[in-house]
Amino acid sequence: MKRARLRTDSANGAIVAAALEPDNTPEMETTVEGDTIETTLERERTGGLRSTVDDYVVNLSVAERIVRIANDHDTQHNDTA
């Protein structure tokens, strides 16, 4: 079994991890501690692991971007209220 562990400091770990959870497979395990997300991925072959890591990183990037935009919008909204 091939394994990769990804550790990411996040804009909001719990929200980002929850956004990624529907795409997780049984071979993926994610934990959140504060705003740090740690995901372990396992696959039988290196090529499959690489594909899964690539997909995960793209999804993570999108989720992080959305959380940052929402946080910026909330901050701007509260500044004008």
Stockholm file with secondary structure:
# STOCKHOLM 1.0

chainA/1-81         MKRARLRTDSANGAIVAAALEPDNTPEMETTVEGDTIETTLERERTGGLRSTVDDYVVNLSVAERIVRIANDHDTQHNDTA
#=GR chainA/1-81 SS CEEEEEEEECSSHHHHHHHHGGGCCTTEEEEEETTEEEEEEEESSHHHHHHHHHHHHHHHHHHHHHHHHHHHHHHHHHHHC
#=GC SS_cons        CEEEEEEEECSSHHHHHHHHGGGCCTTEEEEEETTEEEEEEEESSHHHHHHHHHHHHHHHHHHHHHHHHHHHHHHHHHHHC
//
